[in-house]
């Protein structure tokens, strides 16, 4: 893991198209801005983990849908 120290308004560049800016520091919280192409998904860790859990639960449920032969022409 790369650990960097930044001051307010300083940035971190990742590759050619992602910029992370330190917007504000208040107490023990930092506001961070992320600029990335729309094709790059950016999530907070807890949101990402919730999505992953839901996807794993969907796969594990292994629901078998009934055949709908009547829809075939």
C-alpha positions in Angstrom: 0.0 0.0 0.0 1.3 3.4 -0.9 0.7 6.0 1.9 0.8 9.7 1.0 0.5 12.8 3.0 -1.5 15.6 1.4 -2.6 19.1 2.5 -6.0 20.6 1.6 -6.3 21.3 -2.1 -3.5 19.0 -3.0 -4.2 16.1 -5.4 -3.1 12.6 -6.2 -3.1 11.4 -9.8 -3.8 7.7 -10.7 -3.0 6.8 -14.3 -4.0 9.2 -16.9 -7.6 9.7 -16.0 -8.2 9.6 -12.2 -7.6 12.5 -9.8 -8.2 12.4 -6.1 -8.4 15.8 -4.3 -8.3 16.5 -0.6 -11.1 19.0 -0.2 -11.3 19.6 3.5 -10.2 18.2 6.9 -12.5 18.5 9.9 -11.4 16.7 13.1 -11.0 13.1 12.2 -12.8 13.3 8.9 -11.4 14.2 5.4 -13.6 15.2 2.5 -12.1 13.7 -0.7 -13.1 14.4 -4.3 -12.7 11.8 -7.0 -12.6 12.7 -10.7 -12.7 9.6 -13.0 -14.2 8.7 -16.3 -17.9 7.5 -16.2 -16.7 4.0 -17.1 -14.8 3.8 -13.8 -17.0 2.8 -10.9 -16.1 4.5 -7.6 -17.7 3.3 -4.4 -17.3 3.8 -0.6 -16.0 0.6 0.8 -19.2 -0.2 2.8 -21.3 0.3 -0.4 -19.0 -1.9 -2.4 -19.1 -4.7 0.2 -23.0 -4.5 0.3 -23.1 -4.9 -3.5 -20.7 -7.8 -3.3 -22.7 -9.5 -0.6 -25.9 -9.1 -2.6 -24.3 -10.5 -5.7 -22.9 -13.5 -3.8 -26.3 -14.1 -2.2 -28.0 -14.0 -5.7 -25.5 -16.6 -7.0 -25.8 -18.8 -3.9 -29.6 -18.8 -4.1 -29.4 -20.8 -7.3 -33.0 -20.1 -8.1 -34.3 -22.1 -11.0 -36.9 -20.3 -13.1 -39.7 -22.3 -14.8 -39.4 -22.8 -18.6 -41.6 -20.5 -20.5 -42.0 -22.5 -23.7 -45.2 -20.7 -24.5 -43.2 -17.5 -25.2 -41.4 -19.2 -28.1 -42.9 -18.6 -31.5 
